[in-house]
Amino acid sequence: MNLICSHPVYERTRVIKNNQQHYLEHEEWLELYETQVIAPKETFPLHAIHDVSYKSFSSTYGLLYLHTLKGVRAYTVKEDPAPWMQALKKRIE
């Protein structure tokens, strides 16, 4: 199983400590292989992926949407995922 490319995704968790609200950010990776995509909590075979899209919603964050047979999965990203998306689209078309 050869890694083709990967892209960082982030999970933000709200924590209240000493009556103050804080956000913890955890970095994980969305990995594209020859036959599957490995996400932080799920694995998708390429035949189960219909499309991928991206929407920026602030100067810092955007959402990468993975359209699968199990539904649409959203992943928070900081960098433009265009190279990762192009590599995936080549393999699912």
C-alpha positions in Angstrom: 0.0 0.0 0.0 1.7 3.2 -1.2 0.9 6.6 0.1 0.1 8.9 -2.8 -0.4 12.1 -0.7 -1.7 13.3 2.6 -3.3 16.5 3.9 -3.6 17.7 7.5 -7.1 18.0 9.1 -7.9 19.5 12.4 -10.4 18.7 15.2 -11.2 21.5 17.5 -12.6 20.7 21.0 -14.1 23.3 23.3 -13.0 23.1 26.9 -14.2 25.1 29.9 -11.6 25.3 32.7 -11.7 27.7 35.6 -14.9 29.3 34.2 -13.0 30.2 30.9 -13.6 28.8 27.5 -10.6 27.4 25.5 -10.3 25.5 22.3 -7.9 22.6 21.8 -6.8 21.8 18.3 -5.6 18.3 17.3 -3.9 17.7 14.0 -4.5 14.4 12.1 -4.0 13.4 8.5 -6.3 12.5 5.6 -4.2 10.0 3.6 -4.7 8.9 0.0 -3.5 5.5 -1.0 -3.8 3.6 -4.3 -7.0 1.8 -3.2 -8.4 3.8 -0.2 -8.6 7.0 1.8 -7.7 6.8 5.4 -9.4 9.5 7.5 -8.8 10.0 11.2 -11.8 7.9 12.3 -12.8 5.9 9.1 -11.4 4.2 6.0 -13.0 4.5 2.6 -12.2 2.3 -0.4 -11.9 4.5 -3.5 -15.0 2.8 -5.1 -17.1 4.2 -2.2 -16.1 7.8 -2.9 -18.2 9.8 -5.3 -16.7 13.3 -5.1 -14.6 15.7 -3.0 -15.2 19.5 -2.6 -13.9 22.4 -0.5 -15.4 25.5 1.0 -13.4 28.2 2.7 -15.3 29.8 5.6 -12.7 32.2 7.2 -9.2 33.5 6.6 -7.9 30.5 8.6 -10.2 27.5 8.1 -12.1 25.7 5.4 -14.0 22.5 5.1 -13.1 19.6 2.9 -16.1 17.5 2.0 -15.7 13.9 1.1 -18.8 12.5 -0.6 -19.1 8.8 0.1 -21.6 5.9 0.0 -21.9 6.4 3.8 -22.8 10.1 3.4 -20.8 13.4 3.3 -17.9 13.7 5.7 -16.6 17.1 6.5 -13.0 17.8 7.6 -11.6 21.1 8.9 -8.5 22.2 7.0 -6.2 25.2 7.2 -4.3 25.0 3.9 -5.9 24.8 0.5 -6.4 21.0 -0.2 -6.4 21.4 -4.1 -3.4 19.1 -4.7 -4.9 16.4 -2.5 -8.3 16.8 -4.2 -6.8 16.6 -7.7 -4.9 13.4 -6.8 -8.1 11.9 -5.5 -10.2 12.9 -8.5 -7.8 11.3 -10.9 -8.3 8.0 -9.1 -12.1 8.1 -8.7 -13.1 9.2 -12.2 
